[in-house]
Amino acid sequence: MSGKYLVTGGAGYVGSVVAQHLLEAGHQVVVLDNLTTGFREGVPAGATFIEGDIRDAAKWLDASFDGVLHFAAFSQVGESVVKPEKYWDNNVVGSMALLGAMREAGVRRLVFSSTAATYGEPEQVPIVETAPTKPTNPYGASKLAVDHMITGEAAAHGLAAVSLRYFNVAGAYGAYGERHDPESHLVPLVLQVAQGKRDAISVFGEDYPTPDGTCVRDYIHVADLAEAHLLAVAAATPGEHLICNLGNGEGFSVRQVIETVRQVTGHPIPEVLAPRRGGDPATLVASAATAREKLGWNPSRADLAGIVADAWEFTQNISKEQ
């Protein structure tokens, strides 16, 4: 059954791909984005676009909406350490205003883009949803605070809510892909080296207790991620707040990613060894057992070469347009 959904942050990377999936599924989509980090051209054709802030969501939310998918957030871990107030204000205060607008309008379905940064340094891998939440930076703390707000909203006011916590999203979906400024994610950074826009890729530490000494992370294709959001919309239950981790259940090391980019692009990728970064756990891999059980989610694009190839095609197409 088709519905009408507000996608906050729908001009950004994950939000734009989810918005496109919603349209393809026959839904009406309204994208709300202030374009601070998003791109106007990232809003899919067929979606209604509102340039505005989530704090003002009450201006546009009404009873005609079936739900909200909430992606509007600042997400740079390093920046959150030096500008924590920016993250508390946008991510937490903004989300509180959005929840209030939903309550007033009678919109009772929410899918929230949470993050595995809520867990901090894991005590065991793969990480399950019952793991202790000990975020190591204000970004993770701000997302955890919103998760707590949602839990209370569901219990007190009957909100049907699902939070999806994911690690390293990569790849692209047609015309929609990753282009942060500044860029901090490994796959697009290595692709910048392949393009000649960056001289080398920094490897932060090679003495971790992993097979090749570099950090291991769980990479998930953005299209698999989008499918999980649509399943979450359908699975949301009034009065409940379901939290699901999303991941492939296996990790790839920094050097594996670099080598995969070499193979996919055919370009040499020079490496520069750099000191470890503070707070970088050796291995971060998610257990997606809950998402499989509760949402019926089965990622079909777990191959790292395929993820990189999609990202590479998007990156080249964007460069042609610029």
The 8 nearest C-alpha neighbors of each residue, nearest first, counted from 0:
[[1, 2, 25, 26, 24, 233, 3, 65],
 [0, 2, 26, 25, 3, 27, 24, 21],
 [3, 1, 26, 65, 27, 4, 0, 64],
 [2, 4, 27, 64, 65, 26, 28, 66],
 [5, 3, 66, 28, 67, 64, 65, 29],
 [4, 6, 67, 29, 30, 28, 68, 7],
 [7, 5, 30, 68, 9, 67, 69, 29],
 [8, 6, 31, 69, 71, 9, 70, 30],
 [7, 9, 71, 32, 70, 10, 11, 14],
 [8, 10, 14, 15, 30, 6, 7, 11],
 [11, 9, 37, 41, 42, 15, 38, 8],
 [12, 10, 37, 14, 9, 15, 8, 13],
 [11, 13, 177, 14, 15, 176, 16, 10],
 [14, 12, 16, 15, 11, 17, 221, 225],
 [13, 15, 9, 17, 11, 16, 12, 8],
 [14, 16, 9, 18, 10, 17, 13, 11],
 [17, 15, 19, 13, 18, 14, 175, 20],
 [16, 18, 225, 20, 14, 19, 15, 21],
 [19, 17, 15, 21, 16, 20, 14, 22],
 [18, 20, 16, 22, 17, 21, 43, 15],
 [21, 19, 17, 23, 22, 18, 24, 16],
 [20, 22, 24, 18, 19, 23, 26, 17],
 [23, 21, 26, 19, 25, 24, 20, 18],
 [22, 24, 20, 25, 21, 19, 26, 18],
 [25, 23, 21, 22, 26, 20, 1, 19],
 [24, 26, 22, 23, 1, 21, 27, 2],
 [27, 25, 1, 2, 22, 21, 3, 24],
 [26, 28, 3, 2, 4, 22, 25, 29],
 [29, 27, 46, 4, 3, 5, 26, 47],
 [28, 30, 47, 5, 46, 48, 6, 4],
 [29, 31, 6, 48, 9, 5, 7, 49],
 [32, 30, 7, 49, 50, 51, 8, 6],
 [31, 33, 8, 50, 34, 51, 7, 10],
 [32, 34, 51, 50, 52, 35, 31, 37],
 [35, 33, 37, 36, 32, 38, 39, 10],
 [36, 34, 33, 37, 32, 38, 73, 11],
 [35, 37, 34, 11, 38, 179, 180, 33],
 [38, 36, 11, 34, 10, 35, 39, 8],
 [37, 39, 41, 10, 40, 34, 11, 36],
 [38, 40, 41, 42, 10, 37, 34, 48],
 [41, 39, 38, 42, 43, 10, 37, 44],
 [42, 40, 10, 38, 39, 15, 43, 175],
 [41, 43, 10, 40, 39, 15, 9, 44],
 [44, 42, 46, 19, 45, 41, 15, 18],
 [45, 43, 46, 42, 47, 19, 40, 41],
 [44, 46, 43, 47, 22, 28, 27, 19],
 [47, 45, 28, 44, 29, 43, 48, 30],
 [46, 48, 29, 30, 28, 45, 49, 44],
 [49, 47, 30, 29, 46, 31, 50, 42],
 [50, 48, 31, 51, 30, 32, 47, 29],
 [51, 49, 33, 32, 31, 48, 34, 52],
 [50, 52, 33, 32, 49, 31, 53, 55],
 [51, 53, 54, 33, 55, 32, 56, 31],
 [54, 52, 56, 55, 93, 97, 51, 96],
 [53, 55, 93, 96, 52, 56, 97, 94],
 [56, 54, 53, 57, 52, 58, 51, 96],
 [57, 55, 53, 58, 59, 54, 97, 60],
 [56, 58, 100, 60, 55, 59, 97, 101],
 [59, 57, 56, 55, 60, 61, 100, 54],
 [58, 60, 57, 56, 61, 55, 49, 100],
 [61, 59, 57, 56, 58, 104, 100, 101],
 [62, 60, 104, 63, 64, 59, 106, 105],
 [61, 63, 104, 64, 105, 106, 60, 65],
 [64, 62, 61, 65, 3, 60, 106, 104],
 [65, 63, 3, 62, 66, 4, 61, 106],
 [66, 64, 3, 4, 2, 106, 63, 108],
 [67, 65, 108, 4, 64, 109, 106, 107],
 [66, 68, 5, 109, 4, 6, 69, 108],
 [69, 67, 110, 6, 109, 111, 5, 7],
 [68, 70, 7, 111, 71, 6, 112, 67],
 [71, 69, 8, 112, 7, 14, 72, 68],
 [72, 70, 8, 7, 69, 32, 73, 53],
 [73, 71, 90, 70, 74, 89, 8, 86],
 [72, 74, 75, 86, 90, 71, 89, 138],
 [73, 75, 72, 76, 138, 79, 86, 78],
 [76, 74, 78, 77, 79, 73, 138, 183],
 [75, 77, 79, 78, 138, 74, 136, 80],
 [78, 76, 79, 80, 75, 81, 136, 138],
 [79, 77, 80, 81, 75, 76, 82, 83],
 [78, 80, 83, 82, 76, 137, 77, 138],
 [79, 81, 78, 77, 83, 82, 137, 136],
 [80, 82, 78, 79, 83, 77, 84, 137],
 [83, 81, 79, 84, 85, 80, 78, 86],
 [84, 82, 79, 86, 85, 80, 137, 81],
 [83, 85, 87, 86, 82, 88, 79, 89],
 [86, 84, 88, 83, 82, 87, 89, 79],
 [87, 85, 83, 89, 84, 88, 90, 79],
 [88, 86, 91, 84, 90, 85, 89, 141],
 [87, 89, 92, 85, 86, 91, 90, 84],
 [90, 88, 93, 86, 92, 87, 91, 85],
 [89, 91, 72, 86, 93, 87, 94, 88],
 [90, 92, 87, 94, 93, 88, 89, 141],
 [93, 91, 88, 95, 94, 89, 90, 96],
 [94, 92, 54, 89, 96, 91, 95, 90],
 [93, 95, 97, 91, 96, 92, 90, 98],
 [94, 96, 92, 98, 97, 93, 91, 99],
 [97, 95, 99, 54, 93, 94, 98, 100],
 [96, 98, 94, 100, 99, 95, 56, 53],
 [99, 97, 101, 95, 100, 96, 94, 102],
 [98, 100, 96, 102, 97, 101, 103, 95],
 [99, 101, 57, 97, 103, 102, 98, 56],
 [100, 102, 106, 98, 104, 99, 103, 105],
 [103, 101, 99, 105, 100, 104, 98, 106],
 [102, 104, 100, 101, 105, 99, 106, 57],
 [105, 103, 61, 101, 62, 102, 106, 100],
 [104, 106, 102, 103, 62, 107, 101, 61],
 [107, 105, 101, 104, 66, 108, 62, 65],
 [106, 108, 158, 159, 105, 66, 109, 101],
 [107, 109, 66, 159, 160, 158, 106, 67],
 [110, 108, 160, 67, 66, 68, 159, 111],
 [109, 111, 68, 161, 160, 162, 69, 232],
 [112, 110, 162, 69, 113, 68, 161, 109],
 [111, 113, 70, 163, 69, 162, 164, 114],
 [114, 112, 164, 163, 162, 111, 142, 165],
 [115, 113, 164, 165, 116, 117, 166, 112],
 [114, 116, 117, 164, 165, 166, 118, 113],
 [117, 115, 139, 114, 118, 119, 134, 138],
 [116, 118, 139, 134, 115, 143, 132, 119],
 [119, 117, 132, 133, 116, 134, 115, 131],
 [120, 118, 134, 133, 135, 116, 117, 121],
 [119, 121, 280, 118, 122, 133, 135, 134],
 [122, 120, 123, 119, 118, 124, 126, 283],
 [121, 123, 120, 124, 130, 131, 126, 119],
 [122, 124, 121, 125, 126, 130, 127, 120],
 [125, 123, 126, 284, 121, 283, 122, 285],
 [124, 126, 284, 285, 286, 123, 127, 248],
 [125, 127, 285, 124, 286, 284, 123, 130],
 [128, 126, 286, 129, 130, 125, 285, 244],
 [129, 127, 130, 244, 243, 126, 242, 289],
 [128, 130, 127, 131, 126, 132, 242, 118],
 [129, 131, 128, 127, 132, 126, 118, 121],
 [132, 130, 133, 118, 129, 121, 122, 128],
 [133, 131, 118, 117, 134, 130, 119, 143],
 [132, 134, 119, 118, 131, 135, 117, 120],
 [135, 133, 119, 117, 139, 118, 140, 136],
 [134, 136, 119, 133, 139, 137, 278, 120],
 [135, 137, 138, 139, 134, 80, 140, 76],
 [138, 136, 140, 79, 139, 83, 141, 80],
 [137, 139, 141, 140, 79, 136, 76, 74],
 [140, 138, 116, 117, 134, 142, 141, 137],
 [139, 141, 137, 143, 138, 134, 142, 144],
 [140, 142, 144, 138, 143, 139, 137, 87],
 [143, 141, 145, 139, 144, 140, 113, 146],
 [144, 142, 146, 140, 145, 141, 117, 139],
 [143, 145, 141, 147, 142, 146, 140, 148],
 [146, 144, 148, 142, 147, 143, 91, 149],
 [145, 147, 143, 149, 144, 148, 150, 142],
 [148, 146, 144, 150, 145, 149, 143, 151],
 [149, 147, 145, 151, 146, 150, 152, 144],
 [148, 150, 152, 146, 151, 147, 153, 145],
 [151, 149, 147, 153, 148, 240, 152, 146],
 [150, 152, 154, 148, 149, 153, 155, 147],
 [153, 151, 149, 155, 156, 150, 154, 158],
 [154, 152, 158, 238, 157, 150, 151, 239],
 [153, 155, 151, 238, 152, 157, 156, 150],
 [156, 154, 152, 153, 151, 157, 238, 158],
 [155, 157, 152, 153, 158, 154, 238, 102],
 [158, 156, 238, 153, 237, 154, 155, 159],
 [157, 159, 153, 107, 238, 237, 156, 160],
 [160, 158, 237, 236, 108, 235, 238, 239],
 [161, 159, 109, 240, 235, 110, 108, 158],
 [160, 162, 241, 110, 240, 242, 235, 231],
 [163, 161, 111, 242, 113, 110, 112, 241],
 [162, 164, 243, 113, 112, 244, 242, 111],
 [165, 163, 114, 244, 113, 115, 245, 243],
 [166, 164, 245, 114, 115, 244, 246, 163],
 [165, 167, 115, 168, 217, 114, 218, 164],
 [166, 168, 218, 217, 219, 169, 165, 216],
 [167, 169, 219, 221, 218, 220, 166, 170],
 [170, 168, 220, 221, 219, 167, 306, 218],
 [169, 171, 310, 306, 309, 220, 221, 307],
 [172, 170, 176, 310, 309, 175, 221, 173],
 [171, 173, 175, 174, 222, 176, 16, 170],
 [172, 174, 175, 171, 313, 176, 309, 312],
 [173, 175, 172, 176, 313, 171, 41, 316],
 [176, 174, 172, 173, 171, 16, 41, 15],
 [177, 175, 171, 12, 172, 313, 174, 178],
 [176, 178, 12, 179, 171, 175, 187, 169],
 [179, 177, 180, 176, 182, 12, 187, 314],
 [178, 180, 182, 181, 177, 36, 183, 12],
 [181, 179, 182, 178, 36, 183, 37, 177],
 [180, 182, 179, 183, 178, 75, 184, 36],
 [181, 183, 179, 180, 184, 188, 178, 187],
 [182, 184, 181, 185, 188, 179, 75, 187],
 [185, 183, 186, 182, 187, 188, 167, 179],
 [184, 186, 188, 187, 189, 183, 253, 256],
 [185, 187, 189, 188, 184, 190, 169, 307],
 [188, 186, 190, 189, 185, 184, 191, 177],
 [187, 189, 191, 185, 190, 186, 184, 192],
 [190, 188, 192, 191, 186, 187, 200, 185],
 [189, 191, 193, 187, 192, 188, 194, 186],
 [190, 192, 194, 188, 196, 189, 193, 197],
 [193, 191, 197, 195, 189, 190, 194, 196],
 [192, 194, 190, 191, 195, 266, 268, 189],
 [195, 193, 191, 192, 196, 190, 197, 315],
 [194, 196, 192, 197, 193, 191, 198, 190],
 [197, 195, 191, 194, 192, 198, 193, 190],
 [196, 198, 192, 195, 191, 199, 200, 194],
 [199, 197, 192, 195, 196, 200, 269, 268],
 [200, 198, 269, 270, 197, 192, 271, 268],
 [199, 201, 270, 271, 189, 269, 202, 192],
 [200, 202, 271, 272, 270, 273, 203, 199],
 [203, 201, 272, 273, 204, 271, 200, 270],
 [204, 202, 275, 273, 274, 201, 272, 276],
 [203, 205, 275, 274, 206, 202, 273, 213],
 [206, 204, 212, 213, 207, 203, 202, 211],
 [205, 207, 212, 204, 208, 213, 209, 211],
 [206, 208, 212, 209, 213, 281, 205, 214],
 [209, 207, 212, 206, 281, 210, 213, 211],
 [208, 210, 212, 207, 211, 213, 214, 281],
 [211, 209, 212, 208, 213, 252, 207, 215],
 [212, 210, 209, 213, 205, 252, 254, 207],
 [211, 213, 205, 207, 206, 209, 210, 208],
 [214, 212, 205, 207, 211, 253, 252, 204],
 [215, 213, 281, 252, 253, 282, 207, 216],
 [214, 216, 252, 282, 251, 250, 281, 283],
 [217, 215, 250, 283, 251, 284, 282, 252],
 [216, 218, 250, 284, 249, 167, 246, 251],
 [219, 217, 167, 168, 216, 169, 247, 220],
 [218, 220, 168, 246, 247, 169, 167, 221],
 [221, 219, 169, 223, 170, 222, 306, 168],
 [220, 222, 224, 223, 168, 169, 170, 225],
 [221, 223, 225, 224, 220, 172, 226, 16],
 [224, 222, 226, 298, 220, 225, 221, 227],
 [223, 225, 221, 227, 222, 226, 220, 228],
 [226, 224, 17, 222, 228, 227, 223, 221],
 [225, 227, 223, 229, 228, 224, 222, 230],
 [226, 228, 230, 224, 225, 229, 296, 231],
 [229, 227, 231, 225, 226, 230, 232, 224],
 [230, 228, 232, 226, 231, 227, 225, 233],
 [229, 231, 227, 233, 228, 232, 294, 234],
 [232, 230, 228, 234, 229, 233, 235, 227],
 [233, 231, 229, 230, 234, 235, 228, 110],
 [232, 234, 230, 231, 235, 229, 294, 236],
 [233, 235, 231, 232, 230, 294, 236, 293],
 [236, 234, 159, 160, 232, 233, 231, 161],
 [235, 237, 159, 239, 234, 238, 160, 240],
 [238, 236, 159, 157, 158, 239, 235, 153],
 [239, 237, 157, 153, 158, 154, 159, 236],
 [238, 240, 153, 237, 236, 159, 241, 160],
 [239, 241, 160, 150, 161, 153, 159, 242],
 [240, 242, 161, 239, 162, 160, 243, 235],
 [243, 241, 162, 161, 163, 240, 244, 128],
 [244, 242, 163, 290, 289, 164, 162, 245],
 [243, 245, 164, 287, 163, 165, 285, 286],
 [246, 244, 165, 287, 164, 243, 285, 163],
 [247, 245, 285, 248, 287, 219, 217, 165],
 [246, 248, 249, 219, 301, 217, 218, 287],
 [247, 249, 286, 246, 285, 284, 287, 250],
 [250, 248, 247, 217, 284, 251, 285, 246],
 [249, 251, 217, 216, 215, 284, 252, 248],
 [252, 250, 215, 216, 255, 217, 256, 253],
 [251, 253, 215, 255, 254, 214, 213, 216],
 [252, 254, 256, 255, 213, 214, 257, 215],
 [253, 255, 257, 256, 252, 258, 213, 211],
 [256, 254, 252, 258, 257, 253, 251, 259],
 [257, 255, 259, 253, 254, 258, 260, 252],
 [258, 256, 254, 260, 259, 255, 253, 261],
 [257, 259, 261, 255, 260, 256, 254, 262],
 [258, 260, 256, 262, 261, 257, 304, 255],
 [261, 259, 263, 257, 258, 262, 264, 256],
 [262, 260, 258, 265, 259, 266, 264, 263],
 [261, 263, 259, 260, 265, 264, 258, 266],
 [262, 264, 260, 261, 265, 259, 308, 304],
 [265, 263, 266, 261, 262, 260, 193, 311],
 [264, 266, 261, 262, 263, 267, 260, 193],
 [267, 265, 264, 261, 193, 268, 262, 260],
 [268, 266, 261, 269, 265, 193, 192, 264],
 [267, 269, 266, 192, 261, 193, 270, 199],
 [270, 268, 199, 267, 200, 271, 198, 192],
 [271, 269, 200, 199, 201, 268, 272, 202],
 [270, 272, 201, 202, 200, 273, 199, 269],
 [271, 273, 202, 201, 203, 270, 204, 274],
 [272, 274, 203, 202, 204, 201, 271, 275],
 [275, 273, 203, 204, 276, 272, 202, 205],
 [276, 274, 204, 203, 277, 273, 279, 205],
 [275, 277, 279, 203, 278, 274, 204, 273],
 [278, 276, 279, 275, 280, 274, 203, 135],
 [277, 279, 280, 276, 135, 120, 119, 275],
 [278, 280, 277, 276, 281, 275, 214, 120],
 [281, 279, 282, 120, 278, 283, 214, 121],
 [282, 280, 214, 207, 215, 279, 208, 209],
 [283, 281, 215, 280, 214, 216, 284, 124],
 [284, 282, 216, 215, 217, 285, 280, 124],
 [283, 285, 125, 217, 250, 216, 248, 124],
 [286, 284, 126, 125, 246, 248, 287, 244],
 [285, 287, 125, 248, 127, 126, 288, 244],
 [286, 288, 245, 290, 244, 289, 246, 285],
 [289, 287, 291, 290, 286, 292, 244, 127],
 [290, 288, 292, 291, 287, 293, 243, 244],
 [291, 289, 294, 287, 293, 243, 292, 288],
 [290, 292, 296, 295, 288, 289, 294, 293],
 [291, 293, 289, 290, 295, 294, 288, 296],
 [294, 292, 290, 289, 295, 291, 234, 296],
 [295, 293, 290, 296, 291, 230, 292, 231],
 [294, 296, 291, 292, 293, 297, 290, 230],
 [297, 295, 291, 294, 290, 227, 298, 230],
 [296, 298, 291, 299, 295, 223, 290, 227],
 [299, 297, 223, 300, 296, 301, 247, 224],
 [298, 300, 301, 297, 223, 302, 220, 222],
 [301, 299, 302, 298, 220, 223, 305, 306],
 [300, 302, 299, 247, 303, 219, 298, 220],
 [303, 301, 305, 304, 300, 306, 299, 220],
 [302, 304, 306, 305, 307, 301, 259, 218],
 [305, 303, 307, 306, 302, 308, 259, 263],
 [304, 306, 308, 302, 303, 307, 309, 300],
 [305, 307, 170, 303, 309, 304, 308, 220],
 [308, 306, 310, 304, 305, 309, 170, 311],
 [309, 307, 305, 311, 310, 306, 304, 263],
 [310, 308, 170, 312, 171, 311, 306, 307],
 [309, 311, 170, 171, 307, 313, 308, 312],
 [312, 310, 308, 314, 313, 309, 307, 315],
 [311, 313, 309, 315, 314, 310, 308, 316],
 [314, 312, 316, 310, 311, 315, 317, 176],
 [315, 313, 311, 317, 312, 316, 310, 318],
 [314, 316, 318, 312, 317, 313, 311, 319],
 [317, 315, 313, 319, 318, 314, 312, 320],
 [316, 318, 320, 314, 319, 315, 313, 321],
 [319, 317, 315, 321, 316, 320, 314, 313],
 [320, 318, 316, 317, 321, 315, 314, 313],
 [319, 321, 317, 318, 316, 315, 314, 313],
 [320, 318, 319, 317, 316, 315, 314, 40]]
